[in-house]
Each structure stands twice: as structure tokens, then as C-alpha cells.
Amino acid sequence: MQHIGAECRIGTGDGIEEALMGARMRWMLAIGLLVVAVPAAAQDLMRHIDLSSPEMTSAEMTRAEVEAALAPAKSGTAADFSGKKLSGLDLSGLDLSRAVLRTAKLNKTKLVGARLDGAILDQAWLLEADLSGASLKRASIFAAQMQRARLDRADLAGARIAADLSGASLLGASLAGANLAADMKNQSMGLMRAVLRSAKLDGANLRGADLARVDLEFASLKGADFTGASLVGASLGGADLTGATLADADLAGADFNSAKLIAPVGLDAARNLDKAQNLDRAVRQ
């Protein structure tokens, strides 16, 4: 009986171990699917939002009311417009320095020449917004939606940018010392980084900017200045870098597949050129 009992105990233990292993495998599979699904869900965000709805196109304040809300800011108190619907307004020339615009709706809003130095635009919506000539020095623009926005000649020096700027225009803009790199510590919703696919950055100042792992595929970067910038792991496939300055830029892991690398300035003085990817597949002439 003792022998039979021992066998039963052993059999029961093996069954439990197998069950635990099975459960562990199912748990790991579920986690794996979640890891895949979460970034996909983040990418599909726009599909589940009605961009023509009043929530995305209307304004709950007038320009005069915005100006009135900014008045206390002169005494040192930052104006808070978190979550406000301000789409379609003409706020050109206003001083919104240090204003909190987290999750605000600013779609097609005119902010031409506005001052947004140190402003917080995290998770804000600025689809097709016009920020031409605006100053956004040291602004925080994290997880913002800025597709097709206009930032020609805008000053984003020292800003933290992890926004979707696909199709945006940043002709002659300054991003000197700006941080557009991927946030490797916060990836619960996928890789957070600046996305500049098909964006126009001709003549942009990117000196000393951090562009590590940034998506610049098919972007126009003609005559852009990348002196001292980090392009580590950046996606440059199909981008036009004609006449771009790359002296002292770190190109380790940067992907140049099908990129136009015609008449670049200072390429021989770039760092880690030998570690760049698909450099042999770039268009050189």
C-alpha cells in the first residue's frame, strides 16, 4: 500500500507540475500577444476617433476668453487649458509660455508667431495646426498628434518631442539641442518617439539634437544641419539628405536604405559611419 501510495503521490506531483507548466506557457503566450497588441492599438488610435466630430473640431472658448485666462500668467501663475477644446481658433501672436495644454484639442488652430516656450503639450491634438514662426523652446510635446502641422521657421530648441509629425512641414525650423529620441523607459503603449515620416525639414537646424531611433523615413532633409546630432538607430529609408551636413553626427545603426545621400557635407567626419546600416544601398549620385 505504501508503494502504491508513493506511486500515486509521484503521479499526482507530475500532473501538477505539467499543469503548472501548461498554465505558465499559456500565461507567457498571453503576455506575448499583449506586447504585440498594445503597440498595434496605439498605432490604430486614429481609426477609432471621429476627426470630424465637434469634440475634435469645435472650440469652447473664444480668443478673448483665452487672452483673459492668460492674464494671471503675468503674475507667475501658468495658465491651464488641459483638455480644452480650442480647435479652429486664431491664437496667432499670443504669449502661451509655460501654459498647460495637456490633452487639449488644437486641430487646425492658428498659432502663427505664438510663444509657447516651456509649454506642456503632452497628448495634445494639433492636427494641421499652423505654428509657423512660433517659439516652442524647451516645450514638452510628448505623445501629441501633430500630423500635417505647419512649423515652418518655428523654434523648438531644447524641446522634448515624442509626437507624431507625419507629413508635417518644418522648413527652416530650429530643433537645435532638442530631444526627439525614443523613450526607452516608457513603452507600455509602444515605442514612444518622434515620428517624422514624409515630413519636410529642408534647411532645418538639428545641431546637437537627439534623434536616436526617430522615424525619418521618406522625409525631406535637404540642406538640414545635423552637426553633432545623434542619429543612432534612426530610420532614414527613402529620406532625401541632399546637401545635408553630417559632420560629427553619430550614425551608429542609422538605416540609409534607399536614402538620397547626394553631396552631403562632412560625411567623412561623421561618427560611427562604419556602423551605419545599408549605406551601400543609399543613392549617392
Phi, psi and omega in degrees: 000321178296321180296315179295319179298320179297319179296319179297319180296318179295317180297317179297319179297318179297321181295319179295317180297318179295319179297317179296319178296320178296316179297320179297319180295319179295322179296316180295322178295317180298317178297319180299318179294324179295318180299322179287320187287324184299310177299323180297320179296322179295321181291330182269010183309314184295334182292335185259011180239131177276100183290348179263001182285156178304329179301327184258348186239348186260172178232134178262001177226154173265169176301320181298321180290326176294317179298320180295323180290336180278342184305314180296340181298336180293338180266009176105354179267122182289135178288138183245113178243028183305127176073002182288145175270112182230024183291141175080356180284158172257101180249025182302138175080355182286152177264101181251026181303133179065007179294146178263113182239031182299129180061012179291153177259115181230036182292128181060020177282141178266119178233036182299124179069010180286157177255120179232031180300127179071008180290155177253112181243027180299131178061019178280159178252118180228044180297124178057024176288150180252105179246031180304129178070008181283157177252119180234037181299130178061020177286156176254114183233077187252128178060031178270153178255109185231032180301134176061021176287155178253121178229033179301130179063014178287152179251107180246027182303130176072007181283154173259113187236117173225058186244163175269107181247031180303130178071008180283160179247119179232043182298124178068014180286157176252122175236030182301126178069009180285153179250105179249008187291162177294141177270101185282350182267340185232092183236024181297334178246030180096179182287112180272119181200171175284134177244117184236038179298129178060018177280159179252114180234031180302129177072012181287148177264107180242027182298126177071010181283151176261108182243028182298125179064017178286145179270107179241025182297133179062016177283150176264115185236030183297125178071010179290149182254108180255021182307123178071007181279158174258119176244029182300120178069013181289147178265111183242017181303126178074001180286154180255104181254027181303122177072010180287148178266123184238015180300130178065009176282143179269114185253016181301120177077359178293134184262114183256022182303118179064013177284149176273109181244059185265128178050048178290154180257126176074020180300323180292344180258008178285152178273143177056036178300326181289347180257003177290152181259143175055031177297330179288346180260003178281151176278116187257348180204000000 
